[in-house]
Amino acid sequence: MAERLRKWIAAAPPGSRLPSTRALVAEYQVSPVTVQKALRSLAGQGLIESRPGIGTFVREVRTALPADYGWQTAALGSPHASLRPVSTAMRTASNDVIAFHSGYPDRELLPDRLVRAALTRAARGDAALSRPPAAGLPELQSWFAQDLRSSTAAGATPPAPGDVIVLPGSQSGLSSVFRALAGSGQPVLMESPTYWGAILAAAQSGVQVVPVPSGPGGPDTEELDRAFEETGARLFYAQPNYANPTGAQWPARGREQVLDVVRAHGAFLVEDDWAHDFGITTTAVPVASGDSSGHVVYLRSLTKSVSPGIRVAAVIARGPVRERILADRGAESMYVSGVLQAAALDVVTQPAWQTHLRGLRHQLQTRRDLLVGSLREYAPQAHIEHVPSGGLNLWARLPDGTDLDRLAHDCERAGVIIAPGTEWFPAEPTGPFIRLNYAGPNPGAFPEGARLLGQALERNNR
């Protein structure tokens, strides 16, 4: 029926009125239900439109004039900071590709039932209709303080709940820290390579990024000391535990040495503990656990370990620096959704949360080892210098001369998405690298993805 009407519509001028349902029933010898079903199908395809009280008509084609936004060029002027594209890690991918690029864990690695139950309870509680304090729900502040206190070294002063500011994700916290503690035009030291989101936040804050080389054991402390001396910087951003993208974890001596350098220059270490919950063969030990004098501004995120849908994090800072950050956050977003805070607190205080984290450790190890083994077998050109003891990613060095843009294009055509390493360098890259996520979907496809990557590398380096 629908096909016969479609032919009628194709021959009729736009705006033509279709026969009534009674006439169509009589002409085609079908039931009224069949006619109505056909009309709904054609309307869904945009071929006809119903005008209540008048009838059904062949839809007229309306050609919209292209919008002219040229006037905005003059109104906006030049951007205040260089515009960096959104990271490859933020791309969504269809289910039919092998996704090595994502910066987030797969859904099967999340505490699904805990999150759904927590959101339901939070929606029924007072948090759904009340405004939380600017610094966060007191109970959640206490949890973040206790979380850091549990690893605080003997002799160090543990954090208090009042030192905590709850954030809508750590990305916004980075922007506030750079604005409040450095300011436009001022130098900020960063590990190189480092998290692309920190580079983006620094660019949008107008600070001057100064790269400090960093490897599997952390930054070169002599280079860090020299950078502080030469630039007069008062801020050093780093990820001491399972760094993104390299997976590096600073050893105990390295944590002490970096903190000594920061103290000597009367500066701050901005410690981004994004992967605190993703230890595999080691446990995350924050540098902040050994700081009593307020030199460490500590960022702790739950976004990736609880759920990307619950963007909750915290910054822990002591002294006047805490007030400056809180003032910036108040101007930026006033407060964080009470529902999301209540749900996050619900999840991490359930006994099942610790059970989930123990299982997650084993799942990540299985995935990491599978991807490392697959790369060594099928793509040995992708050299893994350091097998991380936690986190979500592998950092692979490729042969000199590798064209990363061409490689990424060839891999995507073959059904594999990779993340070129250029976006993790705050200055010029030191070589061709790629970052591969072993926490993404469908780990059973890792060997095939490594095989396709190896073939693309062979073509690229002929």
C-alpha positions in Angstrom: 0.0 0.0 0.0 2.7 2.5 1.0 4.7 1.7 -2.2 1.7 2.4 -4.4 1.0 5.7 -2.6 4.6 6.6 -3.0 4.4 6.3 -6.8 1.3 8.5 -6.7 3.0 11.1 -4.6 6.1 11.1 -7.0 3.9 12.0 -9.9 1.7 14.6 -8.1 2.7 18.3 -7.8 3.9 19.4 -4.4 0.9 20.6 -2.3 -1.5 18.2 -3.9 -4.2 16.9 -1.6 -4.4 13.1 -1.1 -7.7 11.3 -1.4 -9.6 10.7 1.9 -9.1 7.5 3.8 -12.6 6.3 2.6 -11.6 7.0 -1.0 -8.3 5.1 -0.6 -10.0 2.2 1.0 -12.4 1.9 -1.9 -9.8 2.5 -4.6 -7.2 0.0 -3.3 -9.6 -2.5 -1.6 -7.8 -2.5 1.7 -8.8 -1.9 5.3 -8.7 1.6 6.9 -6.0 0.3 9.3 -3.8 -0.5 6.3 -4.3 3.0 4.9 -3.5 4.7 8.2 -0.4 2.6 8.6 0.8 3.5 5.1 0.1 7.2 5.7 2.1 7.2 9.0 5.0 5.5 7.2 5.0 8.2 4.4 4.7 11.0 6.9 7.7 9.6 8.8 9.7 9.7 5.6 8.8 13.4 5.1 6.8 12.7 1.9 3.4 13.9 3.1 2.1 16.2 5.9 -1.2 16.3 7.7 -3.1 19.5 8.2 -5.7 19.0 10.9 -9.3 19.7 9.8 -8.2 20.1 6.2 -6.6 16.9 4.9 -3.3 15.2 4.0 -1.0 16.8 1.4 2.1 16.1 -0.6 4.8 17.9 1.3 6.2 21.0 -0.4 10.0 21.2 -0.7 11.1 24.3 1.2 14.6 25.4 0.2 16.3 27.2 3.1 18.7 30.0 2.3 22.2 29.4 3.6 22.9 31.3 6.8 25.5 34.1 6.6 27.7 34.3 9.7 30.4 36.4 8.1 29.6 39.3 10.4 30.8 37.4 13.4 34.4 37.5 12.1 34.6 41.2 12.7 32.6 41.1 15.9 34.7 38.4 17.6 38.2 39.5 16.4 41.2 37.3 16.9 40.9 34.7 19.7 42.7 35.6 23.0 44.4 32.1 23.0 45.4 29.7 20.3 42.5 27.4 19.6 43.4 23.7 20.0 41.2 21.1 18.4 39.3 18.7 20.7 41.4 15.6 21.4 41.0 12.5 19.4 40.3 10.8 22.8 36.9 12.6 22.9 35.7 11.1 19.6 32.8 8.8 19.7 33.1 5.6 17.6 30.6 3.1 16.2 30.5 -0.4 17.4 32.0 -1.8 14.2 35.5 -0.3 14.7 38.3 -1.2 17.1 38.6 1.9 19.4 42.1 2.3 20.8 41.7 6.1 21.1 39.3 6.7 23.9 40.3 8.3 27.1 37.5 6.6 29.1 37.0 3.1 30.4 34.4 0.8 28.8 31.0 0.6 30.4 31.7 -3.0 31.5 34.5 -1.6 33.8 32.1 0.8 35.6 30.0 0.0 38.7 26.8 0.1 36.7 24.4 -1.1 39.3 25.9 1.0 42.0 25.6 4.1 39.9 22.0 3.5 38.8 20.8 2.8 42.3 22.7 5.8 43.7 21.1 8.2 41.1 17.6 6.8 41.9 18.2 7.5 45.6 19.7 10.9 45.0 16.7 11.9 42.9 14.3 11.0 45.7 16.2 12.9 48.4 16.6 16.5 49.4 19.5 17.0 47.0 17.1 17.0 44.0 15.5 20.3 45.2 18.1 22.1 47.3 21.2 24.2 46.6 24.4 22.7 48.0 27.2 24.8 49.5 29.6 26.4 47.1 32.5 24.2 48.3 30.4 21.0 48.1 28.3 18.8 50.3 30.0 18.5 53.7 29.7 14.7 53.7 31.5 14.5 50.3 34.1 16.9 51.4 34.8 14.6 54.4 35.0 11.6 52.1 37.6 13.3 49.8 39.6 14.4 52.9 39.5 10.9 54.4 40.5 9.4 51.0 43.7 11.4 51.0 44.2 11.1 54.8 44.3 7.3 54.4 47.7 7.5 52.5 49.1 10.5 54.5 52.6 9.8 55.6 53.6 9.6 59.2 54.5 13.0 60.6 52.5 14.9 57.8 49.4 16.9 58.7 46.3 15.2 57.2 43.9 17.2 55.2 40.7 18.5 56.8 37.2 18.5 55.1 37.4 22.3 55.0 40.4 22.0 52.6 38.2 20.4 50.0 36.4 22.1 47.1 34.1 19.8 45.1 34.3 20.4 41.3 32.2 19.5 38.3 35.0 17.4 36.9 38.8 18.0 37.3 39.0 19.8 33.9 37.2 22.9 35.4 39.5 22.6 38.4 42.6 22.9 36.2 41.2 26.1 34.6 40.5 27.6 38.0 44.0 26.7 39.3 45.8 28.2 36.3 43.7 31.4 36.5 43.8 31.8 40.2 47.4 30.9 40.9 49.2 32.0 37.8 47.2 34.3 35.6 47.4 35.4 32.0 50.9 35.6 30.6 52.6 33.9 33.6 54.7 30.8 33.2 53.4 27.4 34.2 55.7 24.3 34.2 54.4 21.1 32.8 55.7 17.6 32.3 56.2 16.7 28.6 54.4 14.7 27.4 51.3 15.4 29.5 47.5 15.4 29.6 46.1 17.2 26.6 43.3 18.7 28.7 45.8 20.4 30.9 47.5 21.9 27.9 44.1 23.1 26.6 43.1 24.6 30.0 46.4 26.4 30.2 46.0 27.8 26.7 42.4 29.0 27.5 43.7 30.6 30.7 46.4 32.5 28.8 49.3 31.2 30.8 52.7 30.5 29.2 53.5 26.7 29.2 57.1 25.7 29.8 57.7 22.0 29.2 59.8 19.9 31.5 61.0 16.5 30.1 59.5 13.5 31.9 60.0 9.8 31.5 58.9 6.5 33.1 60.4 7.5 36.5 59.0 11.1 36.4 60.5 14.4 35.6 64.2 15.2 35.5 64.6 17.1 38.8 67.6 19.0 37.5 65.7 20.2 34.5 62.7 21.1 36.8 65.0 23.1 39.1 66.5 24.9 36.1 63.1 25.7 34.7 61.9 27.2 38.0 65.1 29.3 38.2 65.0 30.6 34.6 61.3 31.3 34.4 60.4 32.4 37.9 57.4 30.1 37.6 55.3 29.4 40.7 53.3 26.4 39.4 54.3 22.9 38.2 51.5 20.7 36.8 52.1 16.9 36.9 50.5 13.5 37.1 52.7 11.4 39.5 50.5 8.3 39.4 49.9 6.5 36.0 50.4 9.6 33.9 48.3 10.2 30.9 49.6 9.3 28.3 52.8 7.5 29.4 51.5 5.5 32.4 54.5 6.6 34.4 54.5 6.4 38.2 57.0 8.4 40.2 59.0 6.3 42.7 59.1 7.3 46.4 62.5 9.0 46.0 61.2 10.9 43.0 58.2 12.2 44.8 60.4 13.5 47.6 62.9 15.1 45.2 60.2 16.9 43.2 58.6 18.2 46.4 62.0 19.4 47.7 62.5 21.4 44.4 59.0 22.9 44.6 59.6 23.9 48.3 63.0 25.4 47.5 61.4 27.8 45.0 58.4 28.7 47.1 56.1 27.2 44.4 53.1 24.9 44.1 52.8 21.4 42.6 49.5 20.9 40.9 49.0 17.1 41.4 46.4 15.6 39.0 45.5 12.2 40.5 43.1 11.3 37.7 43.9 7.6 37.8 43.9 7.0 41.6 41.4 4.2 41.3 43.2 2.4 38.4 46.2 0.7 40.0 47.1 -2.7 38.6 50.3 -4.0 40.1 50.9 -1.0 42.4 48.8 1.5 44.4 48.6 5.2 43.8 50.5 7.2 46.4 49.8 10.9 46.1 52.7 13.4 46.6 50.1 15.4 48.6 50.3 12.7 51.3 53.7 13.9 52.3 53.0 17.7 52.2 52.1 19.6 55.4 52.8 23.2 54.3 50.4 23.7 51.4 52.8 23.3 48.5 50.7 20.7 46.8 47.3 21.5 45.2 45.7 18.1 44.8 43.1 17.1 42.2 41.2 13.9 42.7 38.6 12.8 40.1 35.8 10.2 40.2 34.6 10.9 36.7 36.4 7.9 35.0 36.1 5.4 37.9 32.5 6.0 38.9 30.9 7.2 35.7 31.4 9.8 33.0 27.8 10.7 33.6 28.7 11.7 37.2 31.3 14.4 36.6 32.5 14.9 40.2 36.0 15.7 41.4 37.7 17.7 44.1 40.6 20.0 44.7 42.3 19.9 48.1 44.3 23.0 48.9 45.5 24.6 52.2 45.7 28.2 53.2 45.0 31.3 51.0 45.4 29.3 47.8 42.2 27.4 48.7 40.2 30.7 49.0 41.5 31.9 45.6 40.4 28.7 43.9 37.0 28.8 45.6 36.4 32.4 44.5 37.2 31.4 40.9 34.9 28.4 41.1 32.1 30.5 42.5 32.4 32.9 39.7 32.5 30.1 37.1 29.7 27.8 38.2 28.5 28.8 41.7 28.1 25.2 42.9 28.1 21.6 41.7 24.8 19.7 41.2 23.7 18.3 44.5 22.2 15.3 42.8 25.5 14.3 41.2 27.4 14.9 44.5 24.9 12.8 46.5 25.1 10.0 43.9 28.9 10.0 43.8 29.0 9.9 47.6 26.5 7.1 47.7 28.6 5.0 45.2 32.0 5.4 47.0 30.6 4.7 50.5 28.9 1.4 49.5 30.8 -1.7 50.6 30.4 -3.0 47.0 32.6 -0.1 45.8 35.8 -1.6 47.3 34.7 -5.0 45.8 34.4 -3.3 42.4 37.8 -1.8 42.6 39.4 -5.1 43.5 37.8 -6.7 40.4 38.7 -3.7 38.3 42.4 -4.2 39.1 42.3 -7.7 37.6 40.3 -6.7 34.6 42.7 -3.9 33.7 45.7 -6.2 34.1 44.1 -8.8 31.7 43.4 -6.1 29.1 46.8 -4.5 29.4 48.7 -7.7 29.1 46.5 -8.8 26.1 47.2 -5.5 24.3 51.0 -5.6 25.1 51.2 -9.2 23.9 49.3 -8.4 20.7 51.5 -5.4 19.9 54.7 -7.4 20.4 53.4 -10.1 18.1 51.7 -8.2 15.3 53.1 -4.6 15.6 56.6 -4.8 16.9 57.4 -1.5 15.3 55.2 0.1 18.0 57.8 0.0 20.8 56.4 0.0 24.4 59.2 1.4 26.5 57.3 1.1 29.7 54.5 -1.3 30.7 52.5 0.8 33.1 51.6 -0.5 36.6 48.2 1.3 36.4 46.1 3.7 34.4 44.3 3.0 31.1 46.9 3.6 28.4 50.0 2.4 26.6 52.4 4.9 25.1 54.2 3.6 22.0 57.2 5.0 20.2 57.0 4.5 16.4 59.9 4.4 13.9 61.4 7.8 13.0 59.9 9.3 9.9 56.4 7.8 10.6 53.7 10.1 9.2 51.2 10.1 12.0 48.4 11.7 10.1 48.7 9.2 7.3 49.0 6.3 9.8 45.9 7.4 11.6 44.0 7.7 8.3 45.1 4.3 7.1 44.2 2.7 10.4 40.7 4.3 10.4 40.1 3.1 6.9 40.9 -0.4 8.1 38.5 -0.1 11.1 41.0 0.9 13.8 41.0 4.3 15.6 44.2 5.4 17.2 45.3 8.6 19.0 48.4 10.3 17.5 50.7 11.4 20.3 51.3 15.0 19.1 48.4 16.4 21.2 50.1 15.3 24.4 53.1 17.5 23.9 53.0 21.1 25.2 55.7 22.0 22.7 57.2 20.2 19.7 56.9 16.4 19.9 60.2 14.6 20.6 59.3 11.8 18.1 56.4 9.9 16.6 54.2 8.4 19.3 50.7 7.0 19.6 48.5 6.4 22.7 46.5 3.2 22.9 43.7 2.6 25.4 43.5 -0.9 26.8 40.3 -0.1 28.8 38.2 0.4 25.7 35.4 -1.8 24.4 35.7 -5.3 22.9 39.1 -6.5 24.2 38.6 -9.6 22.2 39.4 -7.5 19.1 42.8 -6.3 20.5 44.9 -8.9 18.5 43.1 -7.9 15.3 43.5 -4.2 16.0 47.3 -4.8 16.6 47.5 -6.7 13.4 45.9 -3.9 11.4 48.1 -1.4 13.1 51.2 -3.4 12.2 50.2 -3.6 8.6 49.6 0.2 8.4 53.0 0.8 10.0 54.7 -1.4 7.4 53.0 0.5 4.6 53.9 3.8 6.2 57.6 3.1 6.6 58.4 1.5 3.3 
